[in-house]
Amino acid sequence: MKLLFTLTICLGLGALTAGAQHTELIPSAATTEFTGLKVNYDAQGNKTTEIEFQNGQAQGKINRFHTNGQLRETGYYLQGKKHGSWSSYNNQGQLMTTAHFNEGKKDGEWMVWDNQGSLRYRLTYKNGSPVGEWAMYDAHGKVSERKVLENDSRNAQSE
């Protein structure tokens, strides 16, 4: 339970940047629905998001930024759904999370690091459900907790 609670806090991928006030649209083709790059800015003029659209739907790369201009999150959309590799970074630019999605569902290996760069969690998802071995690491890189999940988290076996 401790592991799942901590993951809920750590894996905040996909949260929208609050306070976006200004949007710049950079069209790549004339269509009835927007196609091109959409860039959002906050009230202070800081870029918060760059996202590619095709026919009015998120399609392609997205970058989200911290208020200091550092990359906060990057990933891809396929037909409006998260797809492929996603990464998040702290406001100093250090990698914090890698994740994978398949058509909007968590899928594949996820890894979470702390601010000192130590791996803290290694998780696996399949079709949106937690599966396989989930490991929590201490600050020295040693496994402090391990769970083996079969099909979903209700069948977890702690080691």
SULHU-V768529 format. One record per residue. N is the residue number from 1. RES is the residue in one letter. PSI is psi in radians with two decimals (none if undefined). OMEGA is omega in radians with two decimals (* if undefined). D_LAST is the distance of its C-alpha to the last C-alpha in Angstrom with 2 decimals. Layout:
<<N,RES,PSI,OMEGA,D_LAST> <N,RES,PSI,OMEGA,D_LAST>>
This chain:
<<1,M,-0.70,3.11,13.53> <2,K,-0.76,-3.13,13.97> <3,L,-0.83,-3.11,12.94> <4,L,-0.69,3.10,15.36> <5,F,-0.80,-3.14,18.02> <6,T,-0.68,-3.14,18.00> <7,L,-0.63,3.10,18.30> <8,T,-0.68,3.13,21.20> <9,I,-0.77,-3.02,22.93> <10,C,-0.56,-2.99,22.25> <11,L,1.04,-3.13,23.10> <12,G,0.51,3.12,26.63> <13,L,2.35,3.05,28.07> <14,G,-0.06,3.11,31.22> <15,A,2.33,3.14,32.64> <16,L,2.56,3.11,36.39> <17,T,2.17,-3.13,38.27> <18,A,2.64,3.00,40.19> <19,G,0.22,3.11,43.86> <20,A,2.17,-3.03,44.98> <21,Q,-0.54,-3.00,48.75> <22,H,2.41,3.12,50.41> <23,T,2.34,3.06,49.81> <24,E,2.17,3.13,51.51> <25,L,2.26,3.14,51.75> <26,I,1.55,-3.05,52.47> <27,P,2.55,3.09,53.45> <28,S,-0.23,3.11,53.34> <29,A,2.65,3.11,55.40> <30,A,2.01,3.09,57.54> <31,T,2.96,3.09,55.84> <32,T,-0.49,3.04,56.05> <33,E,2.60,-3.00,52.48> <34,F,2.33,2.99,51.32> <35,T,2.22,3.13,50.18> <36,G,-2.80,-3.10,49.40> <37,L,2.25,3.07,47.58> <38,K,2.21,-3.13,47.08> <39,V,2.18,3.13,46.70> <40,N,2.53,3.12,45.98> <41,Y,2.62,3.04,47.00> <42,D,-3.13,-3.08,46.43> <43,A,-0.42,3.13,49.37> <44,Q,0.02,3.13,49.60> <45,G,0.15,3.10,49.95> <46,N,2.34,3.09,46.51> <47,K,2.25,-3.14,45.13> <48,T,-0.58,-3.05,42.02> <49,T,2.47,2.91,41.48> <50,E,2.17,-3.11,42.81> <51,I,2.39,3.13,42.16> <52,E,2.42,3.11,43.81> <53,F,2.63,3.00,45.30> <54,Q,2.12,-3.13,46.92> <55,N,0.76,3.06,49.15> <56,G,0.10,-3.08,47.82> <57,Q,2.46,3.08,44.12> <58,A,2.17,-3.09,41.47> <59,Q,1.88,-3.13,41.39> <60,G,-2.73,-3.00,40.35> <61,K,2.55,2.99,39.06> <62,I,2.43,3.00,38.31> <63,N,2.31,3.01,38.12> <64,R,2.57,-3.02,37.53> <65,F,2.58,2.95,38.60> <66,H,2.86,-3.14,38.08> <67,T,-0.37,3.11,41.32> <68,N,0.07,3.11,41.77> <69,G,-0.22,3.11,42.01> <70,Q,2.54,3.06,38.69> <71,L,2.25,3.13,36.80> <72,R,-0.71,-3.06,34.18> <73,E,2.51,3.07,32.91> <74,T,2.55,-3.14,33.99> <75,G,-2.88,-3.08,33.42> <76,Y,2.62,3.02,35.32> <77,Y,2.53,3.02,36.57> <78,L,1.99,-3.12,37.65> <79,Q,0.80,3.06,40.02> <80,G,0.06,-3.12,38.85> <81,K,2.54,3.07,35.08> <82,K,2.38,-3.09,32.52> <83,H,2.33,3.11,32.11> <84,G,-2.72,-3.06,30.71> <85,S,2.42,3.04,29.29> <86,W,2.55,3.09,29.29> <87,S,2.56,3.04,28.84> <88,S,2.68,-3.04,29.20> <89,Y,2.65,3.04,30.51> <90,N,3.11,-3.04,31.17> <91,N,0.00,2.98,34.84> <92,Q,0.01,3.11,35.14> <93,G,0.12,-3.13,34.26> <94,Q,2.36,3.11,30.81> <95,L,2.26,-3.14,28.33> <96,M,-0.62,-3.06,25.67> <97,T,2.42,2.89,24.27> <98,T,2.46,-3.07,24.60> <99,A,2.84,3.11,24.28> <100,H,2.48,3.11,25.64> <101,F,2.65,3.02,27.51> <102,N,1.85,-3.13,29.28> <103,E,0.83,3.04,32.30> <104,G,-0.14,-3.14,30.86> <105,K,2.48,3.06,27.35> <106,K,2.31,-3.07,24.18> <107,D,2.12,3.12,23.54> <108,G,-2.91,-3.06,21.79> <109,E,2.40,3.03,19.78> <110,W,2.45,3.12,19.91> <111,M,2.48,-3.12,19.51> <112,V,2.27,3.10,20.18> <113,W,2.75,3.06,21.64> <114,D,3.13,-3.10,22.87> <115,N,-0.27,3.08,26.55> <116,Q,0.01,3.11,26.19> <117,G,0.16,3.13,25.06> <118,S,2.35,3.06,21.47> <119,L,2.24,-3.14,18.90> <120,R,-0.56,-3.12,16.69> <121,Y,2.49,2.98,15.13> <122,R,2.11,-3.01,14.94> <123,L,2.77,3.08,15.05> <124,T,2.39,3.08,16.62> <125,Y,2.65,3.00,19.11> <126,K,2.13,3.11,21.39> <127,N,0.66,3.08,24.58> <128,G,-0.11,-3.11,23.53> <129,S,2.49,3.06,20.22> <130,P,2.31,-3.13,16.68> <131,V,2.99,3.02,15.19> <132,G,-2.71,-3.11,13.09> <133,E,2.28,3.02,10.36> <134,W,2.27,-3.11,10.46> <135,A,2.45,3.03,9.84> <136,M,2.35,-3.07,11.26> <137,Y,2.59,3.05,13.19> <138,D,3.13,-3.09,15.11> <139,A,-0.27,-3.14,18.89> <140,H,0.08,3.10,18.85> <141,G,0.17,3.11,16.89> <142,K,2.52,3.13,13.74> <143,V,2.16,3.12,10.29> <144,S,-0.37,3.10,9.51> <145,E,2.44,3.14,6.84> <146,R,2.38,3.07,5.44> <147,K,2.50,3.03,6.13> <148,V,2.12,-3.09,8.06> <149,L,2.39,3.08,11.33> <150,E,1.91,3.10,14.15> <151,N,-0.73,3.06,17.52> <152,D,2.99,-3.00,16.75> <153,S,-0.22,-3.14,14.45> <154,R,-0.29,-3.13,15.25> <155,N,0.41,-3.07,13.08> <156,A,2.45,3.05,9.75> <157,Q,2.02,-3.14,6.62> <158,S,2.57,3.06,3.78> <159,E,none,*,0.00>>
